[in-house]
Amino acid sequence: MDNDNLDDLKAQYELPVTKKKSSKGRAILLAALVVIISAGLAVGGLVLFKGKTSDTATAPGATTVAGPKPSDIIDKIAADSTVNDAKGYTLFRASSGSTDVISDTSSVIFPHSGYSYITNIAPEDGLKFSLASDGTSNKTAMTAVIQKALATASYVETKQDTSALSAYKITTYVNGGTVCQLVDYANAAELTGFEQSILCASSASLQASYANVTAQLNKADPAVAGTAKVVTQSTVMNGTKKLLTLSVQANGSSNTTNYYFATLDTSYGYIGKRATPSVDNADSYNLSDEFKKNISDAKWGTFLTDNIK
């Protein structure tokens, strides 16, 4: 994505967290804002402060202990004087209040009790750090603040492999039923517009998102959710029109199938499926006659035909 398009997306969907003077320097005026930005690919990162480490990625839904509100830890990090005084940074609050995953720079990846697959979900709250092109990175200090805040709030680092759903380096922390993930965009900072982020979700958010994914897959084929291993979800929006794509990898298979759902309001309808498009498989770009008919329905205008090719 070029910088002009990136700036357009930020202007349309993201508003920065305002900084202003305080007795300790500048503090952030917090606001819950929808974060929607296109993503790129990257790996890399660093860990400077660690608390206790768990050996397995336990689903928050498996515990009976309620976790803290995601907004509590995000408020604490956002109010830190080191974060406020960092020059060259614009901070974006990632708080959508929706299950729609618009970007892989704004998603939490964690299993949930009762579901056989893992998927990416929209964060309930979070903070994203965007560094100006002429700014000087202070990632070391920002990372230390985030990790110290998490440890102080009794979040425990939990080992987890997220590579099936993201190319970014993600470090996971859990406190009861709440999960937070420190995301390092590394070499994709210029492409994504962000250097790093801290994104959190409660057990309730995980449950709502997993239930929604399962409900959509059941519309396409009830057997799919039960055999799925990895489900990648993404949503494209244009006004009231939405296109949800669920890319499903089944157990024992390296191939993925895309299932498409669309809505003009709040209830998704099933549009069709096909193999995930790949340059190695020319047939994956072919659509069945029924699929073509569904996406060409006049009610969608060119929305679906523009986004399903």
C-alpha positions in Angstrom: 0.0 0.0 0.0 1.4 3.4 -0.9 1.7 6.2 1.7 -1.1 8.2 0.1 -3.6 5.4 0.5 -2.4 4.7 4.0 -3.0 8.3 5.0 -6.4 8.2 3.4 -7.4 5.2 5.4 -6.1 6.7 8.6 -8.0 9.9 8.0 -11.2 8.0 7.3 -11.1 5.3 10.0 -8.7 6.3 12.7 -8.4 9.3 15.0 -5.2 9.9 17.1 -5.3 9.9 20.8 -4.7 13.6 21.8 -1.7 14.5 23.9 -1.7 17.5 26.1 0.4 19.0 28.9 0.1 17.7 32.5 2.0 18.1 35.7 4.2 15.1 34.7 4.4 16.1 31.0 1.9 15.3 28.4 -1.0 12.8 29.0 -3.3 11.1 26.6 -6.9 12.2 26.4 -8.5 8.7 25.9 -11.3 8.0 23.4 -12.8 4.7 22.2 -12.2 4.8 18.5 -12.7 2.3 15.6 -9.4 1.2 14.2 -9.4 0.1 10.6 -6.2 0.0 8.5 -4.9 -2.2 5.8 -2.0 -4.5 6.7 1.2 -5.9 5.4 3.7 -8.6 6.3 6.5 -8.7 8.8 8.4 -10.6 11.4 10.8 -9.4 14.2 10.7 -7.8 17.6 12.2 -7.8 21.1 11.2 -8.6 24.6 12.7 -6.4 27.3 10.7 -7.1 30.4 9.2 -10.4 31.4 7.1 -11.7 34.3 6.4 -15.4 34.9 6.1 -17.5 31.8 3.5 -20.2 31.1 4.4 -23.1 28.9 1.0 -23.5 27.1 -1.6 -21.3 25.5 -4.6 -21.9 27.7 -7.9 -20.7 26.4 -9.3 -17.9 28.7 -12.8 -19.6 28.5 -11.3 -22.6 30.4 -10.9 -20.6 33.6 -13.6 -19.6 36.1 -11.6 -16.5 37.2 -12.8 -13.3 35.6 -10.1 -11.3 34.0 -9.7 -7.5 34.3 -11.3 -5.2 31.8 -9.0 -4.7 28.7 -9.6 -0.9 29.1 -7.9 -1.0 32.5 -4.5 -2.0 31.3 -4.7 0.1 28.1 -5.7 3.2 30.1 -2.7 2.6 32.4 -0.2 2.3 29.4 -1.7 5.3 27.7 -1.3 7.4 30.8 2.3 6.6 31.3 4.6 9.7 31.1 7.2 7.9 29.0 4.6 7.1 26.4 3.2 10.7 26.5 6.6 12.3 26.3 7.9 10.2 23.4 8.5 12.5 20.4 7.4 11.6 16.8 4.7 9.2 17.8 1.0 9.3 17.2 -1.1 6.9 19.3 -4.3 5.3 18.1 -6.9 3.7 20.4 -8.1 0.4 19.0 -11.6 0.0 20.4 -14.1 -1.1 17.8 -17.0 -2.7 19.8 -17.5 -5.0 16.8 -16.6 -8.5 15.9 -15.6 -7.3 12.4 -11.9 -7.8 11.7 -10.9 -5.1 9.2 -7.2 -5.5 9.4 -4.6 -8.0 10.6 -2.8 -5.1 12.3 -5.9 -4.9 14.6 -6.6 -8.5 15.7 -6.1 -10.8 18.6 -5.2 -14.4 17.9 -6.0 -16.8 20.7 -7.9 -20.1 21.2 -11.2 -20.2 23.1 -12.6 -23.0 25.2 -15.1 -25.2 23.3 -13.9 -24.5 19.8 -11.6 -26.9 17.9 -10.2 -24.2 15.6 -8.2 -20.9 16.2 -9.2 -17.6 14.6 -8.3 -14.0 14.7 -10.7 -11.6 16.4 -11.2 -7.8 16.7 -9.6 -6.4 19.9 -11.9 -5.1 22.6 -9.3 -2.4 23.3 -5.8 -1.5 22.4 -3.2 1.1 21.7 -1.2 1.4 18.5 2.0 3.3 18.0 2.6 5.1 14.7 6.0 6.7 14.2 6.4 9.7 11.9 8.6 9.1 8.9 11.0 11.7 10.2 10.7 10.6 13.8 13.3 8.7 15.9 12.2 5.3 17.2 11.9 4.8 20.9 10.6 1.3 20.7 12.8 0.0 23.5 11.3 2.4 26.0 7.7 1.9 24.7 8.1 -1.9 24.9 9.5 -1.7 28.4 6.5 0.4 29.6 4.0 -2.0 28.1 5.6 -5.1 29.5 6.1 -3.6 33.0 2.5 -2.5 33.1 1.3 -6.0 32.1 3.5 -7.7 34.7 2.4 -5.2 37.4 -1.2 -6.0 36.6 -0.5 -9.7 37.0 -0.6 -10.7 33.3 1.5 -13.8 32.7 3.4 -14.3 29.4 2.0 -17.4 27.6 3.9 -19.2 24.9 1.9 -19.4 21.7 2.6 -20.0 18.1 0.5 -17.5 16.0 2.3 -18.0 12.7 -0.6 -19.7 11.1 -2.6 -16.5 11.3 0.0 -13.7 11.3 3.5 -12.9 10.0 4.1 -10.4 12.8 5.9 -11.2 16.0 3.2 -11.6 18.7 3.9 -12.0 22.5 0.8 -13.2 24.4 -0.1 -12.3 28.0 -3.0 -13.7 30.0 -4.8 -12.7 33.2 -7.7 -14.9 34.1 -10.2 -14.5 31.2 -8.4 -11.6 29.5 -5.7 -11.9 26.9 -3.4 -9.1 25.7 -0.9 -9.3 22.8 2.1 -7.2 22.1 2.5 -7.0 18.3 5.7 -6.0 16.7 5.3 -5.0 13.0 9.1 -4.8 12.6 10.0 -4.4 8.9 6.4 -3.8 7.9 6.1 -0.5 9.9 6.2 1.6 6.8 3.6 -0.6 5.0 1.2 -0.9 8.0 1.8 2.6 9.4 2.5 1.2 12.8 5.7 0.3 14.8 4.0 -1.9 17.4 0.7 -2.3 19.3 -0.8 -3.7 22.5 -4.2 -5.3 21.8 -6.5 -6.9 24.3 -9.7 -9.0 24.4 -11.9 -10.4 27.3 -13.3 -13.9 27.4 -16.6 -12.4 26.5 -15.2 -10.9 23.3 -13.5 -14.2 22.4 -16.8 -16.0 22.9 -18.8 -13.5 20.8 -16.3 -13.7 18.0 -15.9 -17.5 18.0 -19.7 -17.9 18.2 -20.2 -15.6 15.2 -17.6 -17.4 13.1 -19.2 -20.8 13.9 -22.7 -19.4 13.1 -21.5 -18.2 9.7 -19.8 -21.4 8.8 -22.9 -23.3 9.8 -24.8 -21.4 7.1 -22.3 -22.7 4.5 -21.8 -26.2 5.8 -22.4 -27.4 9.4 -19.6 -29.8 9.1 -17.0 -27.2 8.4 -16.7 -25.7 11.9 -16.2 -29.1 13.4 -13.3 -30.0 11.0 -11.6 -26.6 10.9 -8.1 -26.2 12.3 -7.5 -22.5 11.4 -10.0 -19.9 10.3 -8.7 -16.5 9.1 -11.4 -13.8 9.1 -11.4 -10.4 7.4 -14.1 -7.9 6.5 -14.4 -5.3 3.8 -16.8 -2.5 4.3 -18.4 0.2 2.1 -21.1 2.1 3.8 -23.7 -0.4 5.1 -22.3 -3.1 2.8 -20.0 -5.7 4.3 -18.2 -8.7 2.9 -16.9 -11.3 5.3 -14.3 -13.8 4.1 -13.6 -16.9 6.2 -10.5 -18.7 5.0 -10.7 -22.2 6.5 -7.9 -24.8 6.8 -9.2 -28.2 7.8 -7.5 -30.6 10.1 -5.0 -32.8 8.2 -4.9 -30.4 5.2 -2.5 -27.7 4.0 -5.1 -26.3 1.6 -7.6 -23.5 2.5 -11.1 -22.7 1.2 -12.7 -19.3 1.3 -16.3 -18.9 2.4 -17.9 -15.6 1.6 -20.8 -13.9 3.4 -22.3 -10.5 2.8 -24.8 -8.1 4.4 -26.6 -4.8 3.8 -27.4 -4.4 7.5 -26.3 -6.7 10.4 -27.2 -10.2 9.3 -24.8 -12.0 7.0 -26.0 -14.2 4.2 -23.9 -16.9 2.6 -22.7 -16.0 -0.9 -20.5 -19.0 -1.9 -17.1 -20.7 -1.6 -14.0 -21.4 -3.6 -10.4 -22.5 -3.1 -8.3 -19.7 -1.7 -7.0 -17.9 -4.8 -3.4 -18.8 -5.5 -1.0 -18.1 -8.4 -0.1 -21.8 -8.2 -3.6 -22.9 -8.9 -5.3 -21.1 -11.9 -8.6 -22.9 -11.2 -8.8 -21.2 -7.8 -9.8 -18.0 -9.5 -12.8 -19.6 -11.2 -16.3 -19.0 -9.8 -19.2 -21.3 -10.2 -22.3 -20.0 -12.2 -24.3 -19.8 -9.0 -21.5 -17.9 -7.2 -21.3 -15.4 -10.1 -25.1 -14.9 -10.0 -25.0 -14.3 -6.2 -22.3 -11.6 -6.4 -23.9 -9.9 -9.4 -27.3 -9.3 -7.7 -28.3 -5.7 -8.3 -28.6 -5.0 -4.5 -24.9 -5.2 -4.2 -24.1 -2.8 -7.0 -20.4 -3.5 -7.9 -19.4 -4.0 -4.2 -19.0 -7.8 -4.4 -17.7 -8.1 -7.9 -15.1 -5.5 -7.1 -13.9 -7.4 -4.0 -14.2 -11.0 -5.2 -12.1 -11.6 -8.2 
